[in-house]
Amino acid sequence: MPPLAKPAATRILVIGCGVRIHFPWEQACGIYQQACGEARAAVAGLPFEIVTCDEPFECPDLLVEELNRHLAAGIDGIVLVHAAYTAGEIGAHLGRWLGDHRLPVLSWSWPDPAGGNLTANSLCCQNFLLNMFARMGVRYAWGHGPVDATMRGEVLRFARSARARARFHNARVLHVGGSRVTAFYDGETDELSVMRRFGLRFDRIDLQAAADHGRKFKEADLRHLFETLKNAPQCRLVDVPEEQALRTLRFGLTILDLGHERGYVGCTVKSWPELFDQYGCAIDGAVSMLNDHGFCTAEEGEMNGLISSLALHFLSDGDAVTSLMDLSAVKAEENRLGIWHCGASPTRMLKPGTQYDLRKHSILENADPETAVGMMIEFLLALGPITVTRYQSPDAARCFTFEGDFVEAPMAYRGAYGEMVPRGDVHVSQIMNTILSHGLDHHWSLGYGHWHAEQRLLNHWLGITEVPLSAGGPVGGLSVNDPY
């Protein structure tokens, strides 16, 4: 399959404001140009384009004309530099325009040097304009820091959140199988609410339509894929019939082909029971392959899981490498959380120096090893920083996220497994008390890296409520729920 098409660069417009009559205009212009340079430096080498103007604005009509011109060309976020104090009409007109177009906006003020005259009054200008934005219902982020490299990290976080929002806004994803798996009620999403909030659209096809599409792939190509997996030095064990493996891989190629053909950014698949009972395979190995290729995929018909994975995928430009997981073990005395799923994680998550197994489904083997089907890819997950998140069913209007690090641990269960120590002074009892007392959804999207700061901004632009971390609850005792 060809590489996935690279998404277009995200365009961030940097505008400035000031007024000549009271504050030095040359200084305001210099501060604005310096801020433009810092914004370029913040996103250097990443898929962003920084768009700038000739000088700060003091005329609201000219500002709106410039905004409309750039909007027609396409912009995804705005950085407003308070180069100097400005007239209130700038705030009112800009607030009115943002109310119509709802682009993410970062307000940036800078500390005036002490001693002598106040030559910009930047912080007060920020206070003045953000009061107007708040009263007009504008969502914004703000920062106060020197116009130098100090603010680069914050500008980059803002830009990543604006890019993720823009990528969600016109994206289409595929649901293969047409519905959630049996009784997994939290896997189904309220599509109209998601479309209104995220802009994300779902197309649905049934499993047979996918199987029919997949007939185009040759047996020789499927065998080549399977042989590559089997013969890789990372492969320790093969315990899945070739016929089952080829069926799994055919579904994977089908989904990837449909993604190329129709421009999907991701997919979810109804994993069972039909794939087990009627098609004689498991989708997990295909899901692993798709995520390895960079095509964000969730199993078990998990629409909210796919949304959660896509958030990490978009915020990181694919660097997070996502996987849908369960929370399966609490080691309270060691402050560890065992994170597991049954063999669909991408092999890019393989812990260096270890190997994977190609197996039949371990959960099916609990009932009858002879009738169990596969292909699963089982291994120990790589160490390092991780983010775990979930947009809650049914409408993805609430989110709970926590961060930590995968640490050294043995393989506790067959499947894909890792043990996380929470970041900072958070304890696993707080995480589990939040999840269990609030009755949160049971699947969680895992990605490498710490992305919660960027995600908070994304959630702000989308109007999503973050579930707060609870106090620690008992592990081995009793607690009560907090219904919503």
Disulfide bonds with the S-S distance in Angstrom:
none
